[in-house]
Every structure is written in C-alpha cells, then in structure tokens.
Amino acid sequence: MGAPKKGDWREARRRQAWELKQQGWQQKEMALALGVSAGAVSQGFSRVEREGEAALASHPPSGRKPKRTEEQRQQLPRLLAQGAEAHGFRGDVWTSRRIRDVIERQFGVCYHKDHVRKLLRERGLSYQQPVERATQRDEAQIAAWAQTRWPEIKKSCEGRRYHCLRG
C-alpha cells in the first residue's frame, strides 16, 4: 500500500480530535493530548460547524494552474499526427525538444523538454529518440571486416596473458 499521503496525518489528527469531542473532552485537554494549540482545536471545530464533517478530510493543494487550456491539450495529438516535417523539422521524428518547440509556436507556452515528456505520458503518448549514425557508414565494408579481419584479431589473442575483446 505504500506510505500514507502527506496530508493524511493531519486528517487523522482532526478526526481523533472530533472523536475526543464526542466523548466530552475539553479543548485544552485535546490540545495537550494531540500536541497542538487550543486555538488550533477551536479553529478546527469552527470549520466543522460551518462545513460539516467533510471539513475533517484532507484538502491537498490544487497546484499551479495549467499553462494550456484543456482544448489546447487535446489539440496536441492532432498536431503530432501531422508529422515533424509538416512543422519544419528535417526527418519525421518527434523528440521532446521538437514537441516543446511546436507547443511554443502553436500556443505561446514554453516548457522544459523534460516536462514535455510528462505532458506526453498524461496523454498516453511518447516522444522518440533518433538513432544517429554516421552518414559515411558503409554497412558492406563493416560486414566484410567482421568476416575477415575480426577473426584474425581474435586468433592473434589466443594463448596470450592479456585479455582481448570477444565478439
């Protein structure tokens, strides 16, 4: 189940105070038993009187207001479906930096590239990491080397006191 949520211990303490009140305890006694001030107990009960027992529950902070509207967030998959080249990038690969740039151009909102990854996960999407290879790479030459030269290198290592790389 894991560790309790951050606000749960406060909620538990408020509920405990409420139970003690139902048992007839005085506010000063409750404050001493729970390790809080008498004013805190009084404020808690005033809130319960105004809002009901729901006031005992945890109320985690709502967090920062999103930079983009829900409508804008829903547009992102459509924009990405157009392809990276449609947005002026060379190669049809979506990296987090490219997605960040599209979001900034389309909506005027700037995110860090790492935050873009979080935004994508929330939408069930993911970014791509391009595989970079040298443009002068010659697959035929590499295969020929692996068939001819590499066996010679391995053979020359046999029986020596030092270790050679093994393929």
Summary of the structure (lengths in Angstrom):
residues: 167
radius of gyration: 31.5
end to end distance: 46.0
largest distance: 91.5
contacts: 337
relative contact order: 0.07
helix: 58%
strand: 0%
